[in-house]
């Protein structure tokens, strides 16, 4: 079952970020799992993760709702490649996000 609504995607993201601790849109495995779970489209890139506008929108929306904290992380010269940004936001659960995660039903119910 694809998680199509924002509320279901938000719950999925809370769980995933809770497991991963930190996520960003250049983490190819994370972006692929999100796209597989939601059916979101990915604009493929030659290196690294593809671009998923729905994921970026959801992360931004959750940050504005104070569910997530974010910090800008610069990519070192060893990690940077042509076509990559010079920095990316890294997200983690905020205190409010941790509380929201604790209030979710178990995954087999969702």
LUMKOLKOL-674538 format. One record per residue: residue number from 0; residue in one letter; x, y, z of N, C-alpha, C in turn. Coordinates in nm, 3 decimals. Layout:
% LUMKOLKOL-674538
(NUM; 'A'; (X; Y; Z); (X; Y; Z); (X; Y; Z))
...
This chain:
% LUMKOLKOL-674538
(0; 'X'; (0.083; -0.118; 0.000); (0.000; 0.000; 0.000); (0.089; 0.125; 0.000))
(1; 'X'; (0.064; 0.214; -0.094); (0.139; 0.339; -0.102); (0.082; 0.440; -0.004))
(2; 'X'; (0.169; 0.512; 0.062); (0.125; 0.615; 0.156); (0.111; 0.746; 0.080))
(3; 'X'; (-0.012; 0.776; 0.040); (-0.037; 0.888; -0.051); (-0.068; 1.019; 0.020))
(4; 'X'; (-0.139; 1.016; 0.131); (-0.179; 1.141; 0.195); (-0.063; 1.198; 0.277))
(5; 'X'; (-0.068; 1.327; 0.301); (0.037; 1.389; 0.381); (0.045; 1.326; 0.520))
(6; 'X'; (-0.068; 1.301; 0.584); (-0.065; 1.243; 0.719); (0.005; 1.108; 0.721))
(7; 'X'; (-0.019; 1.025; 0.620); (0.048; 0.894; 0.613); (0.196; 0.910; 0.581))
(8; 'X'; (0.229; 1.002; 0.491); (0.371; 1.026; 0.460); (0.443; 1.082; 0.581))
(9; 'X'; (0.378; 1.170; 0.655); (0.437; 1.227; 0.777); (0.467; 1.117; 0.878))
(10; 'X'; (0.371; 1.025; 0.896); (0.393; 0.913; 0.989); (0.509; 0.827; 0.940))
(11; 'X'; (0.514; 0.799; 0.812); (0.624; 0.719; 0.756); (0.757; 0.789; 0.780))
(12; 'X'; (0.762; 0.920; 0.754); (0.886; 0.995; 0.775); (0.926; 1.000; 0.922))
(13; 'X'; (0.832; 1.018; 1.011); (0.864; 1.017; 1.154); (0.930; 0.886; 1.193))
(14; 'X'; (0.874; 0.775; 1.145); (0.932; 0.643; 1.177); (1.071; 0.627; 1.117))
(15; 'X'; (1.086; 0.664; 0.991); (1.216; 0.648; 0.924); (1.323; 0.736; 0.986))
(16; 'X'; (1.288; 0.861; 1.013); (1.387; 0.951; 1.072); (1.419; 0.906; 1.214))
(17; 'X'; (1.320; 0.852; 1.283); (1.345; 0.797; 1.416); (1.445; 0.682; 1.412))
(18; 'X'; (1.440; 0.601; 1.306); (1.535; 0.490; 1.291); (1.673; 0.539; 1.247))
(19; 'X'; (1.674; 0.631; 1.150); (1.800; 0.677; 1.090); (1.874; 0.779; 1.176))
(20; 'X'; (1.804; 0.851; 1.259); (1.855; 0.961; 1.342); (1.869; 1.091; 1.264))
(21; 'X'; (1.932; 1.088; 1.147); (1.946; 1.207; 1.061); (1.926; 1.164; 0.917))
(22; 'X'; (1.860; 1.250; 0.840); (1.840; 1.221; 0.698); (1.863; 1.349; 0.618))
(23; 'X'; (1.890; 1.329; 0.490); (1.898; 1.442; 0.397); (1.859; 1.393; 0.259))
(24; 'X'; (1.837; 1.488; 0.168); (1.788; 1.453; 0.035); (1.897; 1.400; -0.057))
(25; 'X'; (2.021; 1.393; -0.011); (2.129; 1.332; -0.089); (2.156; 1.188; -0.048))
(26; 'X'; (2.083; 1.138; 0.050); (2.097; 0.999; 0.093); (2.014; 0.913; -0.002))
(27; 'X'; (2.082; 0.851; -0.099); (2.013; 0.778; -0.205); (1.923; 0.667; -0.151))
(28; 'X'; (1.968; 0.592; -0.051); (1.887; 0.483; 0.004); (1.759; 0.537; 0.067))
(29; 'X'; (1.770; 0.646; 0.141); (1.654; 0.708; 0.205); (1.555; 0.759; 0.099))
(30; 'X'; (1.606; 0.827; -0.002); (1.519; 0.881; -0.108); (1.448; 0.767; -0.181))
(31; 'X'; (1.519; 0.659; -0.210); (1.459; 0.543; -0.278); (1.350; 0.478; -0.192))
(32; 'X'; (1.376; 0.462; -0.062); (1.274; 0.404; 0.027); (1.150; 0.492; 0.032))
(33; 'X'; (1.170; 0.624; 0.038); (1.057; 0.717; 0.040); (0.975; 0.703; -0.088))
(34; 'X'; (1.042; 0.702; -0.202); (0.973; 0.691; -0.331); (0.898; 0.558; -0.342))
(35; 'X'; (0.960; 0.452; -0.294); (0.894; 0.320; -0.298); (0.771; 0.319; -0.209))
(36; 'X'; (0.781; 0.379; -0.091); (0.669; 0.380; 0.004); (0.555; 0.470; -0.042))
(37; 'X'; (0.588; 0.579; -0.110); (0.486; 0.679; -0.142); (0.443; 0.680; -0.288))
(38; 'X'; (0.522; 0.620; -0.374); (0.494; 0.628; -0.517); (0.539; 0.761; -0.577))
(39; 'X'; (0.616; 0.839; -0.501); (0.664; 0.969; -0.549); (0.762; 0.950; -0.664))
(40; 'X'; (0.764; 1.047; -0.752); (0.856; 1.043; -0.866); (0.993; 1.098; -0.826))
(41; 'X'; (1.094; 1.038; -0.885); (1.231; 1.082; -0.863); (1.288; 1.125; -0.997))
(42; 'X'; (1.349; 1.242; -0.999); (1.423; 1.287; -1.116); (1.564; 1.232; -1.100))
(43; 'X'; (1.600; 1.137; -1.182); (1.728; 1.067; -1.169); (1.847; 1.159; -1.191))
(44; 'X'; (1.955; 1.131; -1.118); (2.080; 1.207; -1.129); (2.191; 1.110; -1.167))
(45; 'X'; (2.298; 1.165; -1.222); (2.411; 1.079; -1.261); (2.483; 1.024; -1.139))
(46; 'X'; (2.490; 1.103; -1.030); (2.556; 1.061; -0.907); (2.463; 1.084; -0.790))
(47; 'X'; (2.478; 1.001; -0.689); (2.404; 1.022; -0.565); (2.254; 1.002; -0.581))
(48; 'X'; (2.180; 1.066; -0.494); (2.035; 1.050; -0.492); (1.971; 1.133; -0.602))
(49; 'X'; (1.860; 1.082; -0.652); (1.780; 1.160; -0.744); (1.702; 1.267; -0.668))
(50; 'X'; (1.643; 1.360; -0.739); (1.567; 1.468; -0.678); (1.421; 1.427; -0.665))
(51; 'X'; (1.367; 1.437; -0.546); (1.226; 1.405; -0.519); (1.161; 1.529; -0.458))
(52; 'X'; (1.085; 1.602; -0.538); (1.027; 1.727; -0.489); (0.925; 1.703; -0.378))
(53; 'X'; (0.851; 1.591; -0.383); (0.753; 1.563; -0.278); (0.823; 1.541; -0.144))
(54; 'X'; (0.935; 1.471; -0.144); (1.011; 1.450; -0.021); (1.060; 1.584; 0.034))
(55; 'X'; (1.116; 1.667; -0.052); (1.163; 1.798; -0.007); (1.049; 1.880; 0.051))
(56; 'X'; (0.933; 1.877; -0.014); (0.816; 1.949; 0.036); (0.772; 1.896; 0.172))
(57; 'X'; (0.769; 1.763; 0.187); (0.727; 1.704; 0.314); (0.825; 1.738; 0.427))
(58; 'X'; (0.954; 1.730; 0.400); (1.053; 1.765; 0.502); (1.041; 1.912; 0.542))
(59; 'X'; (1.022; 1.999; 0.444); (1.006; 2.142; 0.472); (0.880; 2.166; 0.555))
(60; 'X'; (0.772; 2.101; 0.518); (0.645; 2.116; 0.590); (0.658; 2.067; 0.735))
(61; 'X'; (0.725; 1.955; 0.753); (0.745; 1.901; 0.888); (0.837; 1.992; 0.970))
(62; 'X'; (0.936; 2.052; 0.906); (1.024; 2.147; 0.975); (0.943; 2.269; 1.020))
(63; 'X'; (0.859; 2.322; 0.932); (0.778; 2.439; 0.967); (0.677; 2.406; 1.076))
(64; 'X'; (0.634; 2.280; 1.084); (0.542; 2.237; 1.190); (0.617; 2.203; 1.319))
(65; 'X'; (0.748; 2.223; 1.318); (0.837; 2.200; 1.433); (0.852; 2.053; 1.470))
(66; 'X'; (0.820; 1.964; 1.378); (0.840; 1.821; 1.400); (0.987; 1.782; 1.378))
(67; 'X'; (1.057; 1.864; 1.300); (1.196; 1.835; 1.266); (1.284; 1.955; 1.299))
(68; 'X'; (1.409; 1.925; 1.328); (1.514; 2.027; 1.335); (1.597; 2.010; 1.209))
(69; 'X'; (1.656; 2.117; 1.161); (1.742; 2.104; 1.044); (1.864; 2.192; 1.060))
(70; 'X'; (1.972; 2.144; 1.003); (2.097; 2.221; 0.999); (2.154; 2.210; 0.858))
(71; 'X'; (2.218; 2.316; 0.814); (2.284; 2.313; 0.684); (2.421; 2.247; 0.701))
(72; 'X'; (2.449; 2.151; 0.616); (2.575; 2.078; 0.623); (2.648; 2.100; 0.491))
(73; 'X'; (2.769; 2.156; 0.499); (2.850; 2.175; 0.379); (2.912; 2.043; 0.336))
(74; 'X'; (2.920; 2.022; 0.206); (2.982; 1.901; 0.154); (3.131; 1.928; 0.135))
(75; 'X'; (3.212; 1.847; 0.198); (3.357; 1.865; 0.186); (3.401; 1.839; 0.043))
(76; 'X'; (3.517; 1.885; 0.010); (3.566; 1.869; -0.127); (3.574; 1.722; -0.166))
(77; 'X'; (3.594; 1.632; -0.070); (3.599; 1.490; -0.100); (3.462; 1.431; -0.130))
(78; 'X'; (3.356; 1.491; -0.076); (3.220; 1.440; -0.097); (3.150; 1.511; -0.212))
(79; 'X'; (3.201; 1.626; -0.252); (3.135; 1.705; -0.356); (3.173; 1.654; -0.494))
(80; 'X'; (3.075; 1.648; -0.584); (3.098; 1.610; -0.723); (3.020; 1.706; -0.811))
(81; 'X'; (3.057; 1.719; -0.938); (2.981; 1.807; -1.027); (2.832; 1.768; -1.026))
(82; 'X'; (2.747; 1.868; -1.018); (2.604; 1.844; -1.012); (2.549; 1.838; -0.870))
(83; 'X'; (2.636; 1.829; -0.771); (2.595; 1.828; -0.631); (2.587; 1.971; -0.580))
(84; 'X'; (2.501; 1.996; -0.483); (2.502; 2.128; -0.419); (2.626; 2.139; -0.329))
(85; 'X'; (2.659; 2.260; -0.288); (2.772; 2.281; -0.197); (2.733; 2.250; -0.053))
(86; 'X'; (2.602; 2.248; -0.025); (2.552; 2.218; 0.110); (2.413; 2.155; 0.096))
(87; 'X'; (2.367; 2.095; 0.204); (2.235; 2.032; 0.207); (2.182; 2.042; 0.350))
(88; 'X'; (2.050; 2.047; 0.363); (1.990; 2.042; 0.497); (1.991; 1.898; 0.547))
(89; 'X'; (2.029; 1.881; 0.671); (2.018; 1.753; 0.740); (1.907; 1.768; 0.844))
(90; 'X'; (1.817; 1.669; 0.848); (1.700; 1.675; 0.936); (1.708; 1.568; 1.043))
(91; 'X'; (1.657; 1.602; 1.162); (1.639; 1.504; 1.269); (1.511; 1.541; 1.343))
(92; 'X'; (1.461; 1.447; 1.421); (1.338; 1.472; 1.496); (1.363; 1.579; 1.603))
(93; 'X'; (1.268; 1.669; 1.618); (1.270; 1.765; 1.728); (1.204; 1.698; 1.849))
(94; 'X'; (1.200; 1.767; 1.960); (1.127; 1.714; 2.076); (0.981; 1.690; 2.044))
(95; 'X'; (0.921; 1.782; 1.968); (0.781; 1.766; 1.927); (0.768; 1.645; 1.835))
(96; 'X'; (0.865; 1.627; 1.744); (0.865; 1.512; 1.654); (0.878; 1.381; 1.728))
(97; 'X'; (0.962; 1.378; 1.830); (0.978; 1.256; 1.912); (0.847; 1.224; 1.982))
(98; 'X'; (0.780; 1.327; 2.035); (0.649; 1.305; 2.098); (0.548; 1.253; 1.996))
(99; 'X'; (0.547; 1.312; 1.876); (0.453; 1.269; 1.772); (0.481; 1.125; 1.731))
(100; 'X'; (0.608; 1.087; 1.723); (0.645; 0.948; 1.691); (0.590; 0.853; 1.796))
(101; 'X'; (0.601; 0.891; 1.922); (0.552; 0.806; 2.031); (0.401; 0.789; 2.030))
(102; 'X'; (0.329; 0.881; 1.967); (0.183; 0.874; 1.962); (0.131; 0.797; 1.842))
(103; 'X'; (0.219; 0.757; 1.749); (0.175; 0.683; 1.631); (0.136; 0.541; 1.668))
(104; 'X'; (0.036; 0.485; 1.597); (0.006; 0.343; 1.619); (0.122; 0.259; 1.568))
(105; 'X'; (0.125; 0.133; 1.608); (0.233; 0.046; 1.561); (0.226; 0.034; 1.410))
(106; 'X'; (0.340; 0.003; 1.347); (0.348; 0.001; 1.201); (0.252; -0.099; 1.138))
(107; 'X'; (0.228; -0.212; 1.202); (0.139; -0.311; 1.142); (-0.006; -0.264; 1.145))
(108; 'X'; (-0.037; -0.161; 1.223); (-0.172; -0.105; 1.225); (-0.184; 0.005; 1.122))
(109; 'X'; (-0.073; 0.080; 1.099); (-0.077; 0.195; 1.008); (-0.093; 0.154; 0.864))
